[in-house]
Amino acid sequence: MRLYVGLFAIVAFIVAVDFLFYVLFMRKNKQKSRLLWATIITSISYIAFWTYLFTTSPKTYGYLEPDNYPLFFLAGAIMIVFYIPRMLSIIIKALLWVPQKLRLLKIKLINMVALSLGALVMLVSISGILIIRFQFRVIEQTIEHASIPASFDNYRIIQISDLHLGTAKNYKSEFTGMVNKINDLNPDIVVFTGDLVNNFATELEGWTPILRQVKAKYGVYAILGNHDYGDYVPWKTPQDKQRNFMDVVTFFDSVNWQLLRNQSISLTSGTDTIILAGVENWGNPPFPRYGNLNQTVPNSKEHPVILLSHDPSHWDEEVIKHPANIFLTLSGHTHGFQFGIRSEKINLSPVSLKYEKWGGLYEYNNRYLYVNIGAGTIGFPGRIGMRPEITLLTLKHLK
């Protein structure tokens, strides 16, 4: 029943938008007959596409399988590119109905404004799919702290996050460009803060030669994100899920990325040490909590700690209260909603309604959190105003 309620809602939205758009913008056109038939045909075709997706994979409404979730993403992209702009045009015309009736604005001007803004949103959406999602941006950030030993002054850390390789399987050359950008920055270490895949280990096919090329002076380190456990799909047996999970885990070995699962290692420079700790995913419901911070971080306060934790909500809930000297936490997860504005002066995204700390640097009680908005995409295969991010963090000893 849940399956068909969802399908009905989508069909109702498509029909309503197409009908209102025709009535408000096409009905008085000289080519109204052709436009009507074009509207009917495209509407029926799109409804048929959604119906096919739902009826051929009834178990995957909310649990997507490897052979169909790219089609769900495509269907969603069509919705964002073609139907959201139409809906926006309808809303704008409805808002200007009163000024029109009062003869403060002419109907031609209203139509031009509504359609122009809708067309602008459509062009921005298309650009987000075809161009912006591959414009990898290097964001440089300096972390100055008294806990950073003098011998780690100017230590360079590259952070990447949320690759979601299942969505990028046809764009390996673009991600090769990301790897080249990383290597050109000559980092001391590279860290990856989770969500390598969407759900399945099969998404990793063909990526080994590319990700193995990520280079750093002292190693590449990684943690798991909520998508890497296979929790969002139904498995025939628990053994199938475990096998998929272990295939994801062993992939990190194949690309020479050291996976930290509630573990820590020592980074040394001269006679000084910084602990690099990697906790398993820890999130607020419905996201899983596999992480154990006490197990991950050493009891001793002798050395400062850099923590890798996929979900930034972990920082507020546990990290800032922990007795260890965790002076810097690196997270991902939010994607910046793949929509908004991310710049030095402006940070705006709808994701802020769910996550107070969703992108950039945050500080509390002399502890820092940096949230990387990710390099990949999921759901909508594009980014609008949220370019994929490579973060270069430079440590500075505060005298």
C-alpha positions, 0 to 999 in steps of 0.5 A: 500500500505504501508503494502505491500511495507514493506513486499516486502522489507523484502522478498527482503532482505531474498531472497538476503541474502539467494541467495548470501550466497548460491552462496558465501559459499555453491555452491562448497560444496560436499553437495550443492544439499542438502544445496540448498534445505535446503536454499530454504525451510528455505527461503520460510518458513521464508517468509511465516511467515512474509507474514502471519503476514502482511496479517492477521493483515494489520492494525498493520503494525506499530500498533501492537495488543496484539495477534500478536506483540510477533510474530513480535518480534519473526520474528525480532529475527530470522532476527537478529540471522540468517540473520544479521550474514549471511549478515555480512559474505557476506560483509566481503567476498565482502570487501576481494574480491580485496585481493583475486584477487590479490592473497594476501589471499586465498579463504579458509582463506577468507571463514573461516574469514567471516563465523567465524565472522558471527558465532560469531555474531550469538552466541552473539545474541543467548546469548543476547536472552537467557542469557544476557537479564536476567543478572540484573546488579546493577550499583552503583552511588554516587551523591554528591551535596551541595543541599543535606541536611546533614540528607540525607547523604547516602540516598539510591535510587534504580532506575529501568526503562522500564520493558515492561512486555508484552515482559516478560510474560513468564519470571516472575521467572527471574523478581522475581530475579530482585525484590530480588536483589532490596530488598537485597540492602535495599533502602530508596526509589525505583523509576520506570521511565516509560514504564511499558507495551508495549501498553496494560493493559492486559500485566499486568496479573499475575505481581501483586504478583511479583511487589508488593514484591518490598520493600523500607523503605519510599515507591516506586514511579513511573511515566509513559513512552511513551508506557504506554499511548496506543498511538501506537495502533489503538483503536475502540473508544476513550473510549477503549483507555481511559479504557486501560490507566486507567487500567494501571494507577490503576495497580500501586495502586495494587502493592503499587507504588505511581504514580506521574502524574505531581505531587510532594511529600516530602521526609523527614529526620529529619527536612530536606526535598527533593522534589520528582517530577514526570512529565508525558512523555515529549519527542521530536516528534514523542514521546508525550508531556503530561508533564508539568514541571511547574505544577510538580515542586514547585515554591519555591526554598526552597527545592532541587528537584529530578525529575523523567522524562522518556525521557532524552531529556527533561533534555536538553530541559527544566529541566536545564533551570528551575528556581527550584533547580532540582539538580538530574533528573532520566530518562530511555527510551533509553534501550541503544538500547539493543546493545553496550558496557556499562562499567565504562570506555566504553560507546558505543551504536548506540543509541548515534546517536539519544540521546547524553545522553543515559546511565549513569551520566551526569552533566551540570551547577551543575545539574545531569542527570542519564539515566538508560538503562532499565530492559526489552526489546522491539522489539528485545527480547534480549540484546547484551552487554547491561545488564538490569540495577538496579541503586543504587544511594547514595546521599552525602551531600557536605560540 
